[in-house]
Amino acid sequence: MNEDILQMSSIVRSARKALRSGKQIDDCPGDGVAAMEFTFLTRDPVFRSCRICKSVKTWFAYCLDQKLEDIKFLIDTEAADRSELEAVNGSGAMIVCYWKGGRITSFSSNWTMNREKGGWFAAFKEREWVNLPTEKPAYYERTEEFKQTLFEIGQLAKEMGFTYYLDVFGDAYYALDRMPPEEIQDCPADVPVPFRRIYRAVLTADVFGGSDYWNSFPAVNGIPEEFADRYERLTNRLLEQVRYHLMYLTNECWERFRGRGRA
């Protein structure tokens, strides 16, 4: 999965965790990121200067100062052209902020290579939420649908003779179905134990990338005609399931107002 998507998801999970606990946000530098900045819309009607923060921690501190009440992670679950999914900045992902008083804004990111510092420069820019739904999106567990998709696309991989991807989809199914969460040790600290299965399944099943990935088989290896329709249908469904469950775990794993341990 692209690092810009993973970083945005991590920022939102960490922010939701901090909103719930009242503690400081975890740092979310992102793999390969040498520098970052967050540019806010002006809050100053006189001088109209824009606040710029150089880290996740200073960004979140300013968000709290501006009365941030809630935060969500959004990403498209469909792609008109799946060949573009491997590109950084091509996901349409955003961080949506809900402010006291009803204002809604979003942050989108643009990654560029900073060769002087030997890594990526991640620039986040705030925009007004214009002509978009004002109701907060809600997400629900749909793991049975996810498992069914993994089973069906695994069967397709088997019939086409792609045993590597049969194993990949099987591993994702196992993680989602019955892998003991306490055995999943490589999850970030902002992923609570009950959501680790979903996190592992999402990352394992994300097979959307360049020429060596499942997503690029038609262009690189070709797909026999008898499998073409199933391939397209199941691959699109898998993309929807992967991204939906990334939003589900990101937006629901630290619930501020429900359940035990309220903030």
Disulfide bonds with the S-S distance in Angstrom:
none
